[in-house]
Amino acid sequence: MATKRTILIIIIFGILLGIGDLMILKYLLHKQAGRYMNIELPIYTTEQIARYDGSDSAKPVLLALDGLVYDVSSGREDFYNPGQSYHYLVGKDSSAALHVFGAKIITDKYRVVGRYQP
């Protein structure tokens, strides 16, 4: 049977691993944004990116994450069209929601097409 000390050590170790994972995630996201610092990319404001929310099938579907704009059109049918599970993320800055879950998926799967400036 585990002693109180062993249980405490396991809990502290788990917390430290969680903090470490968060720090690694923040580093990777910062590194991702840094890749595009010297590349000329179009600027999207809040008003402009709102036009790309998936409601017009003739336009790409865009979302902003950490100052970069991603084209998520390839996931339109399954995820981002109106009525789909993740439609609430598109056409705006979704950094806060994506940092809870999904930022890595966006940065790995979709291409950067601009910069977001509110």
N, C-alpha and C positions, 0 to 999 in steps of 0.2 A: 504494500500500500504506500502511495506517495506521501511524503511528509509535507507539511505546510511550506517549508523552505523550497522543496522541489517544485511544488505547484507555483509558488511565487516566481521562481526562476523561469519557469516555462511561460508564465504570463508576461514577464518583462521581456523575454526573448521574442515573444510573439509581437509585442508592441514595437520593439526595435525593428523587427523585420518589416512591419507595416510602414513605419516612418521611412525606412530605407527604400522601400518600393515606391513610395510617394516622391521621394527626392530623385530617384532614378527617372520616374515618369516626367517630372518637371524638367530635368536636364534634357531628356530626349525631345520633348516638345520645344524647348528653347533652341536646341540644335537644329530641329526641323525648320523653325522660323528663320534661323541664321543662314540657312542655305540659300534663301531668296533675298538676302539683304542687298546684293549688288546686281540683281536682275531687274530690268525695267518691267514692271507689271502694272496693269490698269488699276486705278483706285475705285473702290466701291464705297459709297456712303450708305447710311441706313436707308435712305429713300431709294437709292438705286438697287441695292441688293433685294429689297422687298419686292421688286418686279419679277424676281426669279424664284418664286415660291412653289413652282410646280403646277400652278393653276392654268398656265398657258402652255400647251403641249408643243408649241413652236419655239419656245425659249428653253435654254438650259436650266437646270435646277441647281441653285447655288446655296452654300451656307458659309458662314465665317467662323473661324476657329483660331484663336490667338493671333489675330491681326492678319491672317491669310484667308483668302476666299477659295473654296474648293468646289469643283464641278462634280456633283454627285448624281448627274443625269443617268448614269448607267444603272443606278439603283432606283430609278423613278418608279417603275411598275411595281416593284416588291416592297419599297420602303417609303418613298417620299411624295408620291402623288397625294392629292387631297383624299382623305379617308384612310390613308395607309398609316401604319404604326408610328413612323418617324416624321410625318409631315410637319409636325410642330417645330422641328429643328430647322427647316429650310426657309430661305428668304430673310435671314437675320443672323445676328451674332449669337451662336449657340455654344460659346466657350464654357459658360458655367455648367450647362446641362451635360455637355460632352466630357467635362472633367470628372463628373461622377461616374460615367461609363460611356465608352465609345470613341474617345479622342484618338486612340491608337488605331482603331479600325479606319477612321476617316483619313488620317495621315498616311497610312500604309496603302489603302485601296484607291484613293481618288487623287486627281492631280490638282495642283495649285494653279489658279487662273487669274489671281489678282490679290490686291491688298485691301483690307477693310479699315476704313477710317470713319468712325461715327460722326 
